[in-house]
Amino acid sequence: MRVVVPFSVDRPKTRLAPVLDAEERAGFAHAMLDDVLDALANAGQHPTVLATAPVDCDAPVEVDDRPLTDAVNDRLPAPGEEPVAVVMADLALATSEALDRLFAPDADVVFAPGRGGGTNALVVDHPDFHVDYHGASIRDHRVIAREIGAETTTVDSFRLATDVDESTDLVEVLLHAEGRAADWLREAGFTVTTTDGRVEATR
Amino acid sequence: MRVVVPFSVDRPKTRLAPVLDAEERAGFAHAMLDDVLDALANAGQHPTVLATAPVDCDAPVEVDDRPLTDAVNDRLPAPGEEPVAVVMADLALATSEALDRLFAPDADVVFAPGRGGGTNALVVDHPDFHVDYHGASIRDHRVIAREIGAETTTVDSFRLATDVDESTDLVEVLLHAEGRAADWLREAGFTVTTTDGRVEATR
């Protein structure tokens, strides 16, 4: 299986701007990327980072500055090629155990849905499948799979569902992750704060 | 195993007030309760609803108007008693498969963390464990387990992590559930809307 990890170098994590400045967002995004690459390595995979510009990390990098959907579609398997997994770079809670559950099923397409309609990871073993990351992508991806007659499986994982895009997501990293992203947040002064409803990460 | 489903009859789902009026919140909360009871029945369980006031549902009801923590602690297993599972009534995405994963591990305490630091479900098979649902309860519950020397397991499930408390949670029901809560939202006019970031349920 080939594993591709898309990563935005130029303007990473813009929705974290209310709590992190541009330099911090870049540093935190890189820490999450490193965590995802570590988890993939622990799962026995050899990922390639699909980046919008050159980036220094512990994996081979392919630079492609097109929109995410186009860059990923260009790397999905042609007929007869091995399956391709696409794992987002902001899954700071990912572990090798969670990723093993993504890689295990024998289906044409395996989905790991993200919160808010995203598709945080998928494995494609069908030559006619294509991605469309705009909008409620998990719903669109199910439609695409149905249209081409592809058999699908969904992995029910909180860790893979938790992409870190917004300030309210940071607390999940503090509570459930133990890698560099969690260390980064702690060193930046973030702690878990109790509010009226869910708890939050604040500094 | 005894299974307890806490349910607030008096003021359910107050954090949904921005999008649902009081009568709607009560109706939607009841639809979610019915879905959780269905999923538990499909998993072969015979739950008891632990309600703050009498409620009409397809399970035996025990009324206890104390705070959640007190009411649950009073029902955890004494020495020699069978394990007790506590499953929240707002897990509208719960399925029998997800619940089977909660009930399967042979540990003193099994946790299903919720988003934002909650403990959406747990199974207690240790006489000294107690719950404390205030604040970041999953963190506190880990500490309590460690203090009494209880062996713990965590179930990594997006479905069990998704409690429906706030308006941004509703879209998960529309995208990933097929029960009465999803029907209720559709009949109330909610649809999936694409925003700049994650998608939302609006009407």
Interface residues (C-beta under 8 A of the other chain):
Chain A: R15 E97 A98 R101 P113 R115 G116 G117 G118 H134 G135 A136 I138 R139 D156 S157 F158 R159 L160 A161 T162 D165 E166 T168 V171 E172 L175 H176 V192 T194 D196 G197 R198 V199 E200
Chain B: R15 E97 A98 R101 P113 R115 G116 G117 G118 H134 G135 A136 I138 R139 D156 S157 F158 R159 L160 A161 T162 D165 E166 T168 V171 E172 L175 H176 V192 T194 G197 R198 V199 E200
